[in-house]
Amino acid sequence: MEITDKLYFLLSDAIVASLKQIIWLFGPLFLIGFALYWVSKLRNQNLTQSIGGKACLFLTGWVGTPVHEAGQALFCLIFGHKITEIKFFSSRKDGTSGYIKHEYNQRSIYQKLGNFFIGVAPMFFGALVIYILLWIFLPWCLPQELDEGIRITGWKIFKNIIFNSDNFGNWRFWVFFYLSLSVASHAALSANDLKGTVPSFFILLGLIFLVNLIASAFLKYGLDSLSFTHMFTGKIDIMLSLFYSIMLYALAISILYLIFSYLLSWISKPFRRKR
């Protein structure tokens, strides 16, 4: 086989492997993140019209906003960004409920890559906080055995939390539900969060492709254990399934909150006309 043929198969294998991993790793993240963004936007519009912006903010924002900002602050520290200013909770007139300002070395690929993870941090950290809340208040609702499939793991969580009638008479359930709803309601990514993720996401894609290219080259020599794909099996599969299952729960209760906001907006409509 000629060198050009070998190079072609090497590149094609790396590209196919990279595409599969990107879709598998980030596809659900972007879909759930996009859904959370629109649910949050519509809900805030309804609540602002019916009970006012500040009332809407203090309803769940005093819990959810600090978690949102804390997640970004944590990833700033992990990727070596310098935090210049942070506000975990505020009620500014421009509608800003919290913010974080940070600086980084423009020449550092690692710190540039950090912009992506800092941008999506509210979802990762929010899922972690919801899991901890579940462990504290409803430990018996955690799946005894985690499965690699998002559908199976997600169903176990929904069945144990929402579809368990015994929980409704337990104060622990209602505390967990309110706190998890507050966190989920503010896990959506803002425009500012997403601003810096696009360039850094392309850096991440390049790194994934490079690792797959090296792994594909090793595979040609029979070193199967060095395959990049093997690094994302087993335990990591299970952790990802758990993460996406929790985010699906977060999206579900956010939709319930959206329905409540429509109901509240409909009830308050006659009173708004009298103003």
Buried (B, 14 or more C-beta within 10 A) or exposed (E): EEEEEEEEEBBEBBBEBBBEBBEEBBEBBEEBBEBBBEBBEEBBEBBBBBBEBBEBBBBBBBBBBBBBBBBBBBBBEEBEBEEEEBBBBEBEEEEEBBBBEBEBEEEEEEBBBBBBBBBBBBBBBBBBBBBEBBEEBBEEBBBEEBBBEBEBBBBBBBEBBBEBEEBEEEEBBEBBBEBBBBBBBBBBBBEEBBEBBEEBBEBBBEEBBEBBBEBBBBBEEEEEEBBBBEEBEEEEBBEBBBBBBBBBBBBBBBBBBBEBBBEBBEEBEEEEEEE
